[in-house]
Amino acid sequence: MQTQSAKILVKQSAIIEEERHNVVKAVQETAVHKERFLAAISHELRTPLNGIIGLAEGVIGGSCGQVTGE
């Protein structure tokens, strides 16, 4: 037979375990959202930057004429 304090400890342990489980689940969900966000932002940044790089390479390569210091 458990004493009153042992019963309280068992209940507290169960509550703590449930809270730990909830925190772990929230962290895992946050990680998934972070990965999706970074993938989307990476794509949104890469697309225009690739265009800018292409234009800069064209200017440097002289496809638009000679670049002057003016």
C-alpha positions in Angstrom: 0.0 0.0 0.0 1.4 3.4 -1.0 1.6 6.2 1.4 0.0 9.6 0.6 3.3 11.2 -0.4 4.2 8.3 -2.7 0.8 8.7 -4.4 1.6 12.4 -4.9 5.0 11.6 -6.3 3.5 9.2 -8.8 0.9 11.8 -9.9 3.6 14.5 -10.2 5.8 12.1 -12.2 3.0 11.4 -14.6 2.3 15.1 -15.0 6.0 15.8 -15.6 6.2 13.0 -18.2 3.2 14.3 -20.0 4.6 17.8 -20.1 7.9 16.5 -21.3 6.2 14.6 -24.1 4.3 17.8 -25.1 7.5 19.8 -25.2 9.3 17.2 -27.3 6.3 17.1 -29.7 6.3 20.9 -30.0 10.0 21.0 -30.6 9.7 18.4 -33.4 6.8 20.3 -35.0 8.8 23.6 -34.8 11.8 21.9 -36.5 9.6 20.8 -39.4 8.1 24.3 -39.8 11.7 25.8 -39.7 12.9 23.4 -42.4 9.9 24.3 -44.6 10.4 28.0 -44.0 14.1 27.9 -44.8 13.5 25.8 -48.0 10.9 28.3 -49.2 13.1 31.4 -48.4 16.1 29.8 -49.9 14.2 29.2 -53.2 12.8 32.7 -53.1 16.3 34.3 -52.7 18.1 32.0 -55.1 15.8 32.7 -58.1 16.3 36.5 -58.3 20.0 36.2 -57.3 20.7 33.8 -60.1 19.2 36.3 -62.5 21.3 39.1 -61.1 24.4 37.0 -61.3 23.6 36.1 -64.9 23.2 39.8 -65.8 26.4 40.7 -64.0 28.3 38.0 -65.8 26.9 39.3 -69.1 28.0 42.8 -68.4 31.4 41.7 -67.3 31.7 39.5 -70.3 31.0 42.4 -72.6 27.7 41.1 -74.1 26.2 44.6 -73.5 29.2 46.5 -74.9 32.3 47.7 -73.2 32.0 48.9 -69.6 33.5 52.3 -69.0 34.5 54.1 -65.8 31.7 56.7 -66.3 
